[in-house]
Amino acid sequence: MMLKHIPLILLGLVLVSCSVLASSPPTPAADETNQVIADDLPPVNPDISADPISLEVWVDLDFTRDNTFFEEMAADFEQAYPHVDVEVYSFVREGILQRMEHVSKDEFPPNVVQGHVYTAAALGLAEPMERRWLEWEEADSETTSQFLPSALDEVTWQGIRYGVPIDVYTVVLLYNRNHFDEANLPYPEAGYNLFDLQNAAVVLSRPDEGRYGIGLTTDPWYVYAWVSAAGGDVVELDPEGEYKPALATETNIDVLNFLINLVKDGYAPRPSSRPRDYEEVRQGFLDGKISMFFGEPHDIHLIQSTNPDFPLGVAELPKTPAGESAASVFGSSGFFIPRGSIDQDVAFEFIKWASSDRYSIPMARRVGHYPARVWLQTSPEFTENLSLTPFFKQLDAARPYRLDLFPKAEEAFWDAVKLSFYDRASPRQALEEAQQRSQSTVTEVTP
């Protein structure tokens, strides 16, 4: 088994390290091969071919960076299926589907890929799994009934399931309690609204000390959190029931103007616009240079596990004039089998293992990515951590991000955000140009 980290640099993917992991557990004796490894794992499938198989698995780098979680899971799978050699490759999540498009015509694509399954299916990159799902439901309905319906929606395209959900996440507001205490500001609790947030950003900013009230990012997914909180969207359904980009709406222009003014007025640092610049915001938060930022549950885990004394506060997104039409952004990754991949039977068995409770619970504890299970919001395993409460509450009112159905339109949106932050165009001009670019590059998609 091998684990390789391959991060995204700008729009390209560069291999940066390749290391052989610790050796797998001893291969079981032949008469042990078809035994169940643990009660909470799927039983070994006796119908899987005994021929040597090399299983290539692509996963999100956030799940493997500084953690042996996937290493251990793959080693367990190799113990159950000793003729299978699992090779795990890690990529930054933003580049996985893009890389899939580049290799989709190769003779031997990878066997298992983690990503946004809904989009992978729409782009023709994933094999349908409906038959395998039905067989799985018949054999183990107790397990299959435990997936969150919202997460199942993210692996279902045109009524057909193309993958298995692994985790769920939303955007929440993270803040430094000490900064609020020093400024005699109330914490962002129930009823906290957008005007309170703006006022806090003003009061908490100390330009002479290099401290800002709030941190921002140009990443489209995070910008969409502001849009959805304002009741807007970046795609729309036309009268024929097809998705189309809708970038230059008045709501989106207003949101981008609001963010730009936070920077112009000195209450937020200008984002670097580098890929994953949201990580720079988090680091500024940890360094005490930023008082608030929009983050994910993974950020909560990272801060609590690496800096347990940090005065972390977590709240739901502020209320906006959009009222009930406002929402956080919903995210979920899953495993799918790429179109044209070989050894699909053993690939699906690996996916079943990866989504089992045996690994989903330690995944949350150790990696900070929370399982797409119906018990997630009520299990004492997680609800005792009160910092996660806003995340759990927002799962019920979060809107899926659909702009990644149109990669060129998403790129145009990202460019518009960067142009606006760097005063190269007004938000209106930038978004209108992005919409024009989108019109000439997208194919209408029926959900």
Buried (B, 14 or more C-beta within 10 A) or exposed (E): BBBBBBBBEEEEBEEEEEEEBEEBEEEBEEEEBBEEBEEEBBBBBEEBEEEEBEBBBBBBBBBBEEBBBBBBBBBBBBBBBBBBBBBBBBBBBBBBBBBBEEBBEEEEBBBBBBBBBBBBBBBEBBBBBEEBBEEBEEEBEEBBEBBBEBBBBBBBBEEBBBBBBBBBBBBBBBBBEBBBEEBEBEEBEEEBEBEBBBEBBBBBBBEEEEBBBBBBBBBBBBBBBBBBBBBBBBBEBEEEEEBBBBBBBEBBBBBBBBBBEBBEEBBBBBBBBEBBBBBBBBEBBBEBBBBBBBBBBBBBBBBBEEEEEBEBBBBBBBBBEBEEBBBBBBBBBBBBBBBBBBBBBBBBBBBBBBBBBBBBBEBBEBBBBBBBBBEBBEBEEBEEBEBBBBBBBBBEBBBBBBBBBBBBBBBBBBBBBBBBBBEEBBBBBBBBBBBEBBEEBBEEBEB
